[in-house]
């Protein structure tokens, strides 16, 4: 079972932050063999969603308000760890992130920088490609944009992922 937790940066305990940083490093630096500065100085300006399983990070993302990173709200550092991959937790993670944005920033469009290989996954949440392909640390990426939610989409459980 996953325990979900939203935290502002200053609310994170040292142990929680260490677990998050370790998970991000394990996925983005070690698994993807990308030597880059993973801690980018933006975390203090983000709201963090952590999915815990057995006191370990199983899923994680960070959310920025409109105007902080891009003009739109945005999700980033979206990951699932080996602890939970293949369980559908990635879909739940993104759905929770989008629901948070809709509740906190109603009607805001959402921008992400996505690995090109995940374009179809994000299409299932109504994200569309909004840039040419670009290289980020040796991995093909694209920017994707999701239009702001309409009144009809403001129902419990939104947004449902499409297959």
C-alpha positions as CSV (number, residue, x, y, z in Angstrom):
1,X,0.0,0.0,0.0
2,X,1.2,3.5,-0.8
3,X,1.0,6.4,1.6
4,X,0.8,9.7,-0.2
5,X,2.2,12.9,1.3
6,X,2.2,16.4,0.0
7,X,4.9,18.6,1.5
8,X,6.3,22.1,1.1
9,X,10.1,22.0,1.1
10,X,10.4,23.6,4.6
11,X,8.0,20.9,6.0
12,X,10.2,18.0,4.9
13,X,12.2,16.4,7.7
14,X,15.9,15.7,7.1
15,X,15.1,11.9,6.7
16,X,12.3,12.6,4.2
17,X,14.5,14.9,2.1
18,X,17.4,12.5,2.2
19,X,15.1,9.7,1.0
20,X,13.8,11.9,-1.8
21,X,17.2,13.0,-2.9
22,X,18.5,9.4,-2.8
23,X,15.5,8.2,-5.0
24,X,16.0,11.0,-7.5
25,X,19.7,10.3,-7.7
26,X,19.1,6.5,-8.1
27,X,16.7,7.1,-11.0
28,X,18.0,10.1,-12.8
29,X,21.8,9.8,-12.2
30,X,22.5,6.1,-11.7
31,X,19.8,4.2,-13.7
32,X,19.8,6.7,-16.6
33,X,23.6,7.1,-16.4
34,X,23.4,10.9,-16.5
35,X,26.2,12.9,-14.8
36,X,24.5,16.1,-14.0
37,X,23.6,18.4,-11.1
38,X,20.4,16.7,-9.9
39,X,19.9,19.1,-7.0
40,X,19.2,22.2,-9.1
41,X,18.3,24.9,-6.5
42,X,14.6,24.8,-7.3
43,X,13.3,22.4,-4.6
44,X,12.7,25.2,-2.1
45,X,10.2,26.7,-4.5
46,X,8.3,23.5,-5.2
47,X,5.6,21.4,-3.5
48,X,6.6,17.8,-3.3
49,X,4.4,14.7,-3.6
50,X,5.9,11.5,-2.2
51,X,4.5,8.0,-2.4
52,X,5.9,6.0,0.4
53,X,5.9,2.2,0.6
54,X,7.5,0.6,3.7
55,X,9.2,3.9,4.6
56,X,10.9,4.1,1.2
57,X,10.2,6.4,-1.7
58,X,8.1,4.5,-4.3
59,X,7.0,7.5,-6.4
60,X,7.8,11.2,-6.4
61,X,7.2,14.5,-8.2
62,X,7.5,18.1,-7.6
63,X,5.1,20.8,-8.6
64,X,5.7,24.5,-9.3
65,X,3.1,27.3,-9.3
66,X,2.5,29.2,-12.5
67,X,5.3,31.7,-13.1
68,X,8.0,30.0,-11.0
69,X,9.7,27.9,-13.6
70,X,7.5,28.5,-16.6
71,X,4.4,30.8,-17.2
72,X,2.2,27.7,-16.6
73,X,2.1,25.4,-13.5
74,X,4.5,22.5,-14.0
75,X,5.3,19.0,-12.8
76,X,8.8,17.7,-12.7
77,X,11.2,15.1,-11.5
78,X,8.4,12.6,-12.0
79,X,9.7,9.1,-11.0
80,X,8.8,5.7,-9.8
81,X,11.4,3.5,-8.1
82,X,12.1,-0.2,-8.7
83,X,10.1,-0.7,-5.5
84,X,6.8,0.0,-7.3
85,X,7.3,0.0,-11.1
86,X,4.8,-1.9,-13.1
87,X,2.1,-1.4,-10.5
88,X,0.3,1.6,-12.1
89,X,1.7,3.9,-9.5
90,X,3.1,6.2,-12.2
91,X,-0.4,6.9,-13.5
92,X,-1.7,7.6,-10.0
93,X,1.3,9.8,-9.3
94,X,0.6,12.0,-12.4
95,X,-3.2,12.1,-11.7
96,X,-2.6,13.3,-8.2
97,X,-0.2,15.9,-9.4
98,X,-2.7,17.2,-11.9
99,X,-5.5,17.2,-9.3
100,X,-3.3,19.2,-7.0
101,X,-2.7,21.8,-9.7
102,X,-6.4,22.1,-10.5
103,X,-7.2,22.5,-6.8
104,X,-4.5,25.0,-6.0
105,X,-4.3,26.8,-9.4
106,X,-7.8,26.3,-11.0
107,X,-7.8,26.4,-14.7
108,X,-4.0,26.7,-15.1
109,X,-2.4,25.0,-18.0
110,X,0.4,22.5,-17.1
111,X,3.8,22.2,-18.7
112,X,6.3,19.3,-18.4
113,X,9.7,18.5,-19.8
114,X,9.2,14.9,-20.8
115,X,11.5,12.2,-22.0
116,X,10.6,11.5,-25.6
117,X,10.0,7.8,-24.9
118,X,7.2,8.8,-22.4
119,X,5.2,11.0,-24.9
120,X,2.4,8.4,-25.3
121,X,2.1,8.0,-21.5
122,X,1.6,11.7,-21.1
123,X,-0.7,11.9,-24.1
124,X,-3.0,9.8,-21.9
125,X,-3.3,12.8,-19.5
126,X,-4.1,15.2,-22.4
127,X,-0.5,16.5,-22.7
128,X,0.5,17.5,-26.2
129,X,3.9,18.0,-27.6
130,X,4.8,21.7,-27.5
131,X,8.5,21.8,-28.7
132,X,10.9,20.2,-31.0
133,X,12.9,17.4,-29.6
134,X,16.0,18.5,-27.6
135,X,18.8,16.7,-25.8
136,X,18.9,16.9,-22.0
137,X,21.8,15.1,-20.4
138,X,22.0,12.7,-23.3
139,X,18.3,11.8,-23.3
140,X,15.9,13.0,-26.0
141,X,13.2,15.3,-24.4
142,X,10.2,17.4,-25.5
143,X,8.2,20.0,-23.7
144,X,4.5,19.0,-23.4
145,X,1.5,21.2,-22.5
146,X,-1.8,20.4,-21.0
147,X,-4.6,23.0,-21.5
148,X,-6.3,24.3,-18.4
149,X,-9.1,22.2,-17.0
150,X,-12.7,23.1,-18.1
151,X,-15.7,23.1,-15.8
152,X,-16.8,19.7,-17.0
153,X,-13.5,18.1,-15.9
154,X,-13.8,19.3,-12.3
155,X,-15.3,16.1,-11.0
156,X,-13.9,13.7,-8.4
157,X,-11.2,11.4,-9.6
158,X,-10.2,13.8,-12.4
159,X,-8.1,13.4,-14.5
160,X,-8.7,9.7,-15.5
161,X,-5.8,8.4,-17.4
162,X,-6.7,7.2,-20.9
163,X,-5.1,4.1,-22.3
